[in-house]
Amino acid sequence: MNTKKLSLASLCVQEYPDQRTTKPHQLPIYATSSFEFENMEEGIDIFTGIKSGHSYGRYGNPTMDTVAKKLADLEAFGTGLSSYGFLTSSGMSAISTFILSVLKTGDTILTQEDLYGGTTEMLHKVISSSGIKSIFTDLTAYDGVEQILQNDRSIKLLYFETPANPTMKCIDIHQISRLAKKYGVITCADNTFCTPVVQQPLALGIDFVIHSTTKYLNGHGNSIAGVIIGHEEKYKKQIWTTLKLLGTTCNAWDAWLINNGLKTLPVRMEKHASNAMTISTFLEKHPRVTKVKYNGLPSNAYHHIASKQMKTFGGMLSFEIDGSLKTVVGVLNKLKFCTKAPTLGDVDTLVLHPATSSHLNVDKSQREASGITDGLVRLSVGIEDVNDIINDLEQALS
């Protein structure tokens, strides 16, 4: 660019050539909505698919694509699978974009009764309007699952969480994968609670993995995003097409924050899990607590399944307080150290009451049948000194 022939006004507007001389140590934030072509032919080649390259921020961005690839590699680590990932604007947009990519009107989703409340609500109120039906059942009753798959050939997707949010119920991933493959059904697991450090569904035969990266992958509560990870190439182009046309793409800033969080993921997950185990043991002995749902406890009904497919038992647990809704709310209001917030996976300990928040809009009979009672409290255990967490729970319960 010959700047000598330009006016001052034009010089202000023009983008100068990148002055980078050496490789940056940290991933840069590509804060640009579009990308410049060397010539018209390059633009045509990129848009027609002859050449790979960036064109418009909604279609992809180097920061976003780098982080998506890193997450895909983490999920497929040690499996020998060639994986790919797409960052989305949230965990919910990852789920909806994926479903609308692989299913069509007349198809059916088979899923569990104790899904995250937002996912349940979305299936009922949004996905159903596209003519996609959902069947909710107990996915741990494997004979019953097979019977449903046998009887309803419109089922094209088996979608699940394990551990479930917030009941901590565990589904045998290998078993559910085997059943789905037998009937030609796509499988997708929400692995948000575990992350690939704790559990790798792809290694156990699952086709796709979803995360709300807002949670443990970021770990610091300062971004909202999601990711779709797969290894089935036949669906890759369709997912990308749906993503770009719905506009549910992530952005460079949130992708960069995820990347920062990933650097400490293994260390954080180890501390989350050790703290959660100590707190579960404490709660199990407390007279005000009627039940503790943590898969690390040998007394837990799903301990044997979790032991098979999880490297640790994670940082999530739930417990039931003896008393009415008013009593439970009173206990939670007494907490001084733990934070009352509608999220999970941050470095600090977070408390949520599902019946009045995350599962408020789920039909009460379905909610209670799944074990999400007025007395159930969800605890996302942080990485603080475990004694400070226990002391706060003790004074509130007392």
N, C-alpha and C positions, 0 to 999 in steps of 0.2 A: 504494500500500500504506500503510495507516494503522498505523504502528508503535506508536502510543500504546496501542492496545488489545491488543497482543500481550504474552505473557509473555517473560521473558528467554530461556528455553529455545527458544521458537519463533523469537525474533529471531535467535538463533545459527544456526538451521537455514535460515531463509529466504534466498533469493538476492536480493540488492539490485539495483535497476535499474543498468544500465551508465552510469557517470558520464562517459563519453567526450564531450568537447566539440569536439574537432578530429580530423581524419583522421590516423591513425598513419602515420609515414613508412615503416615496415617492416611487412610482412605479419604480423598477429598469429597466435599459436598458439591455436586454438580447442580448448582442453582440456576438451571436454564430450562425454559419451557420448550425450546426447540434446538435443532442441530443444523449446522450449515453444511451444504453440499459443495464439493469442489467444483462440480459442474452439473448440468441438467441430467447427463447420462448417469451419474452416480445416484442422484435422487430417484430416477426411474428404476434403476437396478435394485435399490433398497425397497421401494414400494411394491415392486413386482416379485420380490423374493429371490431374485438372482444373486443378490449380494446381501450379507447381513450387515446391519449398521443401525445407528440411532437416527431417528428423524424427528419425532415429536414426543414430548415428555410423558404423555398419556400412554404411549406405546412402549416406553422403556427409558431407562436412564442409567448411566454407568454406576452410580452409587447404589441404586436400587438393585440392579442386576448382579452386582458383585456380592451384595449381602444375601440375595436370594440363592445364589449359587453356593455360598458358604453354608447356609442353612440346609440346602438339599444334600450337600456332601456330609454334613453332620448326621442327618437322618439315615443316610445310606452307608455310613462308615462301617467298614469291615464286612459288608454284605456282597461286594462285587457288583452291585447294581449300578447302572448309569442313571443317575437321578437328575431332576430339574426342579426349579422352584419359581414361583411368582409371588412377589410381595403385593399385598392389597392394603386398602385403606383402614381395615380393622379385621378382627377375628370374624365378626358377623358377615362382613363382605366377602371374606375368604370362603365361608360356608355357602353363602347364597350364590356367589359366582361359580363355585365348583358344581353345585347342584344344577344350576341352569346351563352349565356347559355339557354335562354328561347325560342329562335326562330330557325327556320331551313329554308333551301332553299325553296322558294315558299311562305313564310309568308310575311305579309305586316305590316308596322308600320304606324299608323295614328298619326300625330303630328301637331304642330302649325307652322305658316309661320314665326314667329318672334323669333325663337330659338336663343340661343347663336351661334355665327358664327362658332365656332369650331365644335359644334355638327352638325350643318347643313352640313358643309363640310365633316365631317366624314360619315354621312349617304349617301351622294352623292358619295364620292370617295372611301370609304373603305367597309362599310356595304353592299352596293349594289353589290360589287364583290362577295359576298357570296350568291347572289341570293335572298336577302331580299330587298323588295321594300319599299319605303317611300312615303306616301301621305301627302302633306303639305296643311293645310286648316286653317280657322278661327275657333278655338275651342271654341270661345265664341258664335258662331252661333249654338245653340244647336239643332235646328231642322235640320240644314244642316249636323251636325255631325251624328245625328241618321240616316239620309238618306244614308250617306256614309257607315255606319256600316251595314245597311240593304242590301245595294247593293253589298258590297264586303266582302264576308265571309272569304277571305284570311287574313283579318286584325286580328292579334293575340295580338298586343300590342298597347296601347294608351299611348304615352309618351309626357310629357309636363313640362313646367316651369311656375310657378306663384309666384310672378310677373315675367314677361318675361324679358330677358336680351337683349337689354337695354330699351325696350319700356315701361316697367312697367305695361303692360297689364295684367289684372287679369282674371283667369279662375275660374269659380265656381266649386270647387273641389268636393263637394257633388253631384252636378248635373252631372258632367262628370263621376264620379264613378258609379252613378246609370245607366247611359247609357251603360257604358262598361260592367257592370254586366249583364245587360239585354241581351247582345249579346255574353256573355262568353269571353270577351276580358280582358287580363291582363292589369293592370294600373301601371305606374311608374311616380313619380313626382320628379323633380329636386328641392330640397328644400334649395339650397345653399344660396339664397338671404335672407331667413328667419331664418333658423336654427329651431330646435324644441322649442326654447324659444318663438318664435313668431308664428309659425304655425306647426301643426301636421297633415300631410296628412293621416297617418294611421288611425287617429281618425275619419276621414271623408270618410273612405271606400276604400282608395287606398291600393294596394297590396305591392308596393315597393317604397322606397325612396332612392334617390341618393344625395350625397353631394360631392362637391369639398371641402374637409376639409382644403385645402390650404387657404380658405377664412375666413369667420367669426369663424368657429369652432376653428381653430388655432388662428387667429386674429392678429398675429404679423409678418406675412410675412417671416417666416424663415423655412418653410417646404412645400413640395408638396406631397399631398396624396389625396385619395378619399375613399368613403365608400358606400357599397351596404347594405341596410337594408330591411329586409322582415319579414313577419310572416307566409307566406305560406310554410309549411314544405316540400311540394311536390317538390319544386324547390331548396331547400337548398343544397342537395348533388350535384346537377348538377352545381350550381353556384360555389361551392368549387372546383369541378373537373375542370371546365373551367379555374378558377383562377389559380390553381396550374400548369395546363398544358400550359397555355399561359405565365405563369411567370409574371403576372401583380400584384403580391403581393407587399404590402408595406414593410417597414423595421422598425426595432426597434427604431432607432433614430427619424425618422419622427413621429412615433406613440407616442413616449415619448413627443415630442414637442406639438402634438395635445392635449395630456393629460394635459400638463401645461396650454395651452390656455383655455381649458374647465373650469378651476377653476374660471375664471372671466367672463365667457360667459354671464350670466344674467345681470351683472352690465354693461358690455360693450354694449350689445344690447339696453339697456334702454337709454344710453347716445347717441349712434348712432341715435336712433329714435328721440329723443328730438331735437338734433342738426339738423337732416334732416328736421323736421317739421318747425323749425325756418328759415332755409335757403330757403326752398320751398316758404314760405310766402314772404320772401325778393325778391326772383327771380320773383315771380308772378307779383310783382309791378314794376319791372325794365323795362324801355322803350326799352332796347336792346334785351329783351327776349320775344319771341313770344308765347312760350308755355312751361309750366312746367308739367312734368309727375311725380307726387308723389301721391300715393294713400291715403295719409293722408289729402290731401286738399279736402274740401267738393265740390269744383268745378270739381274734377277729375271724369272722366266717370266711373271709376271702384271703386270709394270710397265705394259704398254700398256693393259690393262683398267682398272687402278687409276687411271691418268692420265686416262681418260675420265670416271670417275664420282666421283673423290675430289678435293677441293680441295687438300688436302695428303695426306701418306701416313700420318698418325697417329703415335701414340707406342708402338705394339706391334710387337715383332719376336720372332723365335725363331732359334736357331742350334744347330748340332750340334757337339759336342766330340768329338774323336778319342779313342776309348778305351772301356773297359768301363763298366758301371753304377757299379762301385766307384770308378773313376777320376773319372767325372763328379760323383758325390757328394762326392768329396774336393776337387774344384775349387770346388764351391759352398760347402762348409764353410769355405773360406779367405776368402770374401768378408767384408769388414769394414764397408764403407760401404753397399753395397746390402742391402736387407732381404729375407730369405727369408720370404715370406708367401703364402698361397693366395688372392690377390685381384689386382686390377689397377685402373689408372686413378687411383690416388692421386697426390699431388704428389711423393712420394718414389719412388725406383726400387725396383721389386719383382721378385724372382726366383722362378720356380716351375719344378719339374721335373714335367711332365705325366704321365709314365709311372708315377710313384709317388704322384701326388696327384689332380689333376683327372680323369685318364683311367685311374685304377687299376682301376676296376670295369667298364671297357670290355673286351670280349673282345680278348685280346692279338693275335690274327691280324688282326682288324678295325683295331685301333689301329696296328699296324706297317704294314699295307697302306696306311694313310692317311698314312704318313710320321711317325707319332708314335713314334719309336724311343727306346731307353734313353739315347741320346746327346743328345736334343733338350731344349733349355732355353728357356723362355719369359721374355722380359724386358719388363716394363712400365716404359718409360723415364720417369723423373720430370723435374721442372723445375729440378733443382739445377744447379750449375755442371757442365757436361759433362765437364770435365777430371777432376773428382773421381770421376765414374762410371767413366771410362776407366781412370784410375789403379788403381781397385779391381779392375776386370776384368783388367787387365794383371798385377797381382801374383798374383791367384788362378790365372790361366791359366799363369803362369810357374812 
